[in-house]
Amino acid sequence: MTARDDLAWCTPVDLPEELLAFGGSVRDGLAVGAAGKTGVLDLELAPRAGRTKVVRQYQRAPLHIFRPIYLDPARPDMAFVFLQQQGDGLVQGDRYRVDIDCAPGSAAHITTQAATKVFGARDNFATQLVNLHVGAGAVMEYLPDPIVPFRTSRLFQRTCLTTAPDATVILGEILLPGRVAHDEAHAYDLCWMDTEVRAPDGTLLFIDTVRLRPGGPDDPRSPGLLGEFDVVATLYVLCSRMPLRDLVALLRQALAEVPDVLAGVTELPAGCGAAVRVLGHTSKAVQAAMHTAWNQARTSLLSASAPDLRKG
């Protein structure tokens, strides 16, 4: 038995007690840890002959990728990798783990083929652990499509990034309120998303947590959280390519032109980069703001505008 076959290897450590309170056995369907419930994806990308290529790949259903494609004429070395999932989405008892290493000098854009749906749960919860390692001088963009939590869903996601001081990382996430057309705005039980960023020596640079539990003290509609808004998104830009004050000013200026959102930009702790938080009433408005911020960061840091990802 290898580490990848161990349920504990696929499950984030130190899960919060309020999530564990949902941790009953699955009565109907596959048990926690059963085949098809522990999705694994382990990738290493490295520069080879002028392009970044996948040099190590292990995947276990329901997670998988196809070969990288090269979409950006301004960065022909950058590999665009689309993470894919068999089935419709995360269900109770699912434990997913994604490990992606970008070797020194590599350039990669990681995204998903579609939004991540989180189905309702009766007996348990779903978790997703994402570990990203970015080497010296490398460029990584990790911009998955939005998360859509259905009624009574329970999700814990932890994204752990370890990045070299001279690497450039653009990391983002978007959380939708649910299936609004089905009257499911913030009808989930719990949505908890941690983002943790460290230096190569393990020094903690910052942790950011989005914890939403409708009907409780962390109700998304409380004034201290989302208030009147339904959609929340965050973009982290970690770099040493330009002064942070200049980067923050450029991002603020770009977002000031985006209608129908409330957006803020601030410097991250330890002088490691900038963070953008966006609130909006609709997915369309928030995704437009995120694209604007991504494009501004890319143009400023990589001298390359955001390419067409060909998602339909």
C-alpha positions as CSV (number, residue, x, y, z in Angstrom):
1,M,0.0,0.0,0.0
2,T,1.4,3.4,-1.0
3,A,0.8,6.8,0.7
4,R,-1.7,7.7,-2.1
5,D,-3.9,4.7,-1.1
6,D,-4.2,6.0,2.5
7,L,-7.3,8.0,3.2
8,A,-5.4,10.2,5.7
9,W,-3.0,11.3,2.9
10,C,-6.0,12.7,0.9
11,T,-7.6,14.4,3.9
12,P,-6.5,17.8,5.2
13,V,-5.2,17.6,8.8
14,D,-6.7,19.6,11.7
15,L,-10.2,19.7,10.2
16,P,-12.4,22.1,12.2
17,E,-14.7,20.7,14.8
18,E,-17.8,22.2,13.2
19,L,-17.0,20.3,10.0
20,L,-16.3,17.0,11.9
21,A,-19.7,17.3,13.5
22,F,-21.0,16.3,10.0
23,G,-18.7,13.3,9.9
24,G,-21.1,10.4,10.1
25,S,-20.7,7.3,7.9
26,V,-22.3,7.4,4.5
27,R,-25.4,5.2,4.6
28,D,-26.4,5.4,1.0
29,G,-23.7,5.1,-1.7
30,L,-19.9,4.6,-1.5
31,A,-18.2,4.8,1.8
32,V,-15.6,7.5,2.6
33,G,-12.3,6.4,1.1
34,A,-13.9,3.9,-1.3
35,A,-12.6,3.6,-4.9
36,G,-13.7,6.7,-6.8
37,K,-14.0,8.8,-3.6
38,T,-10.4,9.7,-3.1
39,G,-9.4,11.6,-6.2
40,V,-5.6,12.1,-6.6
41,L,-3.6,14.2,-9.0
42,D,0.1,14.6,-8.7
43,L,2.0,16.7,-11.3
44,E,5.4,18.2,-11.9
45,L,6.0,20.7,-14.6
46,A,9.5,21.7,-15.8
47,P,11.1,23.6,-18.7
48,R,12.1,21.3,-21.6
49,A,13.3,22.5,-25.0
50,G,11.8,26.0,-24.7
51,R,8.5,24.9,-23.3
52,T,7.1,23.9,-19.9
53,K,6.0,20.2,-20.0
54,V,4.6,17.7,-17.6
55,V,7.5,15.6,-16.4
56,R,5.7,13.6,-13.7
57,Q,2.0,12.7,-13.7
58,Y,0.0,10.4,-11.4
59,Q,-3.8,10.6,-11.6
60,R,-6.6,8.5,-10.0
61,A,-10.2,8.9,-10.9
62,P,-12.2,11.0,-10.6
63,L,-9.4,13.5,-11.2
64,H,-7.3,13.6,-14.4
65,I,-5.8,15.9,-17.0
66,F,-5.1,15.7,-20.7
67,R,-1.9,16.9,-22.3
68,P,-1.0,20.7,-21.8
69,I,-1.8,23.1,-24.6
70,Y,0.0,26.4,-25.4
71,L,-2.5,29.3,-25.9
72,D,-0.5,32.4,-25.3
73,P,1.6,33.7,-28.2
74,A,3.2,36.2,-25.9
75,R,4.3,33.4,-23.6
76,P,4.8,30.4,-25.9
77,D,6.7,28.6,-23.1
78,M,3.7,28.6,-20.8
79,A,1.8,25.3,-20.4
80,F,-2.0,25.6,-19.9
81,V,-3.2,22.6,-17.9
82,F,-7.0,21.9,-17.5
83,L,-7.9,19.9,-14.4
84,Q,-10.9,17.6,-15.1
85,Q,-13.2,15.5,-13.0
86,Q,-15.2,12.5,-14.0
87,G,-18.8,12.8,-12.9
88,D,-20.8,15.9,-12.0
89,G,-19.0,17.2,-8.8
90,L,-18.1,16.6,-5.2
91,V,-20.5,14.5,-3.1
92,Q,-20.5,13.5,0.5
93,G,-17.5,11.5,1.6
94,D,-15.3,12.7,-1.3
95,R,-11.6,13.4,-0.4
96,Y,-9.6,15.0,-3.2
97,R,-5.9,15.9,-3.2
98,V,-4.0,17.8,-5.9
99,D,-0.3,18.3,-5.8
100,I,1.4,20.5,-8.4
101,D,5.1,21.3,-8.5
102,C,6.4,24.0,-10.9
103,A,10.2,23.5,-11.2
104,P,12.6,26.5,-11.3
105,G,12.2,28.5,-14.5
106,S,8.9,26.9,-15.5
107,A,5.7,28.7,-16.5
108,A,2.2,27.2,-16.1
109,H,-1.4,28.2,-16.0
110,I,-3.6,25.8,-14.1
111,T,-7.4,25.9,-14.4
112,T,-10.4,23.7,-14.4
113,Q,-12.6,22.6,-17.3
114,A,-15.8,23.8,-15.6
115,A,-17.2,25.0,-12.3
116,T,-16.8,22.7,-9.3
117,K,-20.2,21.6,-8.1
118,V,-20.6,20.5,-4.5
119,F,-23.7,18.4,-4.0
120,G,-25.9,18.3,-0.9
121,A,-24.9,16.0,1.9
122,R,-26.9,14.0,4.5
123,D,-24.3,12.0,6.3
124,N,-20.8,13.5,5.8
125,F,-18.9,16.2,4.0
126,A,-16.4,16.7,1.1
127,T,-12.8,18.0,1.2
128,Q,-10.3,19.2,-1.3
129,L,-6.6,19.7,-0.6
130,V,-4.5,21.6,-3.1
131,N,-0.7,21.8,-2.6
132,L,1.2,24.1,-4.9
133,H,5.0,24.4,-5.0
134,V,6.6,27.1,-7.2
135,G,10.4,27.1,-7.7
136,A,12.9,29.9,-8.3
137,G,12.0,32.2,-11.2
138,A,8.9,30.2,-12.1
139,V,5.5,31.5,-13.0
140,M,2.3,29.9,-11.9
141,E,-1.3,31.0,-12.5
142,Y,-3.8,28.9,-10.6
143,L,-7.3,30.1,-11.5
144,P,-10.0,27.4,-11.3
145,D,-13.5,28.1,-12.3
146,P,-16.0,29.0,-9.5
147,I,-17.2,26.7,-6.7
148,V,-21.0,26.2,-6.7
149,P,-22.2,24.8,-3.3
150,F,-25.7,23.2,-3.6
151,R,-28.3,23.1,-0.9
152,T,-27.1,21.3,2.3
153,S,-23.6,20.8,0.9
154,R,-20.6,20.8,3.2
155,L,-17.2,21.7,1.8
156,F,-13.7,22.1,3.3
157,Q,-11.0,23.3,1.0
158,R,-7.4,24.0,1.8
159,T,-5.0,25.5,-0.7
160,C,-1.3,25.4,0.4
161,L,1.2,27.4,-1.6
162,T,4.9,27.3,-1.2
163,T,6.7,29.8,-3.4
164,A,10.2,31.0,-4.0
165,P,10.9,34.7,-3.3
166,D,11.6,35.4,-7.0
167,A,8.7,33.4,-8.4
168,T,5.5,35.0,-9.7
169,V,2.2,33.5,-8.6
170,I,-1.4,34.6,-9.5
171,L,-3.8,32.6,-7.4
172,G,-7.6,33.0,-7.4
173,E,-10.9,31.6,-6.3
174,I,-14.5,32.4,-6.8
175,L,-17.4,31.2,-4.6
176,L,-21.0,31.4,-5.9
177,P,-24.0,31.3,-3.6
178,G,-25.4,28.1,-5.2
179,R,-28.0,27.4,-7.8
180,V,-29.8,30.7,-7.6
181,A,-32.4,29.6,-10.2
182,H,-33.4,26.8,-7.8
183,D,-33.8,29.2,-4.9
184,E,-30.6,28.0,-3.4
185,A,-28.8,31.2,-2.6
186,H,-26.6,30.4,0.5
187,A,-28.6,27.3,1.3
188,Y,-25.4,25.2,1.9
189,D,-24.6,23.9,5.5
190,L,-21.0,25.0,5.6
191,C,-18.4,26.3,3.1
192,W,-14.9,26.7,4.6
193,M,-11.9,27.7,2.4
194,D,-8.4,28.2,3.7
195,T,-5.5,29.6,1.8
196,E,-2.0,29.2,3.3
197,V,1.2,30.6,1.8
198,R,4.7,29.8,2.9
199,A,8.3,30.5,1.9
200,P,10.5,27.5,0.9
201,D,11.9,27.2,4.4
202,G,8.4,26.8,5.8
203,T,8.0,30.3,7.1
204,L,4.4,31.2,7.2
205,L,3.7,34.3,5.0
206,F,-0.1,34.5,5.5
207,I,-3.3,32.6,6.0
208,D,-6.6,33.7,4.6
209,T,-9.9,32.0,5.6
210,V,-13.4,32.3,4.1
211,R,-15.8,30.6,6.5
212,L,-19.5,30.8,5.7
213,R,-22.3,29.0,7.6
214,P,-25.8,30.2,6.8
215,G,-28.0,30.7,9.9
216,G,-25.1,30.9,12.3
217,P,-22.6,33.6,13.5
218,D,-20.8,33.2,10.1
219,D,-23.9,33.8,8.1
220,P,-22.8,35.1,4.7
221,R,-25.4,37.8,4.8
222,S,-24.0,39.4,8.0
223,P,-22.6,42.9,7.5
224,G,-19.1,41.7,8.4
225,L,-19.0,39.1,5.7
226,L,-20.9,39.5,2.3
227,G,-23.7,41.7,3.5
228,E,-26.0,42.4,0.6
229,F,-23.8,40.6,-1.9
230,D,-24.0,37.0,-3.0
231,V,-20.7,36.3,-4.8
232,V,-17.2,36.6,-3.3
233,A,-13.8,36.2,-5.0
234,T,-10.2,36.6,-4.1
235,L,-7.1,37.1,-6.2
236,Y,-3.6,36.9,-4.7
237,V,-0.6,38.2,-6.7
238,L,2.7,37.2,-5.2
239,C,5.8,38.6,-6.8
240,S,9.0,40.6,-6.5
241,R,9.1,42.0,-10.0
242,M,7.8,45.5,-9.1
243,P,7.2,47.6,-6.0
244,L,4.1,46.5,-4.2
245,R,2.8,50.1,-3.9
246,D,2.8,50.3,-7.7
247,L,1.2,46.9,-8.1
248,V,-1.6,47.8,-5.7
249,A,-2.2,51.2,-7.4
250,L,-2.4,49.6,-10.8
251,L,-4.9,46.9,-9.6
252,R,-7.0,49.6,-7.9
253,Q,-7.1,51.7,-11.0
254,A,-8.1,48.8,-13.2
255,L,-10.9,47.6,-10.8
256,A,-12.3,51.1,-10.5
257,E,-13.5,50.8,-14.1
258,V,-15.5,47.6,-13.4
259,P,-19.2,48.1,-12.8
260,D,-21.5,46.4,-10.3
261,V,-18.9,45.1,-7.9
262,L,-17.3,46.2,-4.6
263,A,-13.5,45.6,-4.8
264,G,-10.6,46.2,-2.5
265,V,-6.8,45.8,-3.0
266,T,-4.2,45.6,-0.2
267,E,-0.6,44.6,0.3
268,L,-0.1,41.1,1.7
269,P,1.8,40.5,4.9
270,A,5.6,40.1,4.8
271,G,5.7,42.2,1.6
272,C,5.1,39.1,-0.5
273,G,2.4,40.6,-2.8
274,A,-1.1,42.0,-3.2
275,A,-4.6,40.7,-2.5
276,V,-7.8,41.6,-4.3
277,R,-11.2,40.9,-2.8
278,V,-14.3,41.3,-4.9
279,L,-18.0,41.2,-3.9
280,G,-20.9,41.3,-6.4
281,H,-24.5,40.4,-6.9
282,T,-23.9,38.2,-10.0
283,S,-21.3,35.7,-11.2
284,K,-20.9,37.6,-14.5
285,A,-19.9,40.8,-12.7
286,V,-17.5,39.2,-10.3
287,Q,-15.8,37.1,-13.0
288,A,-15.4,40.2,-15.2
289,A,-13.7,41.9,-12.3
290,M,-11.4,39.0,-11.7
291,H,-10.5,38.8,-15.3
292,T,-9.7,42.6,-15.2
293,A,-7.4,42.1,-12.2
294,W,-5.7,39.0,-13.7
295,N,-5.1,40.9,-17.0
296,Q,-3.7,43.9,-15.2
297,A,-1.4,41.7,-13.0
298,R,-0.3,39.7,-16.1
299,T,0.4,42.8,-18.2
300,S,2.3,44.5,-15.4
301,L,4.4,41.5,-14.3
302,L,4.8,39.4,-17.4
303,S,4.3,41.9,-20.2
304,A,1.5,39.6,-21.6
305,S,-2.2,40.2,-21.5
306,A,-4.7,37.5,-20.4
307,P,-5.2,35.0,-23.3
308,D,-8.5,33.4,-24.4
309,L,-8.8,30.1,-22.5
310,R,-11.2,28.6,-25.1
311,K,-13.8,27.5,-22.6
312,G,-16.8,27.8,-24.8
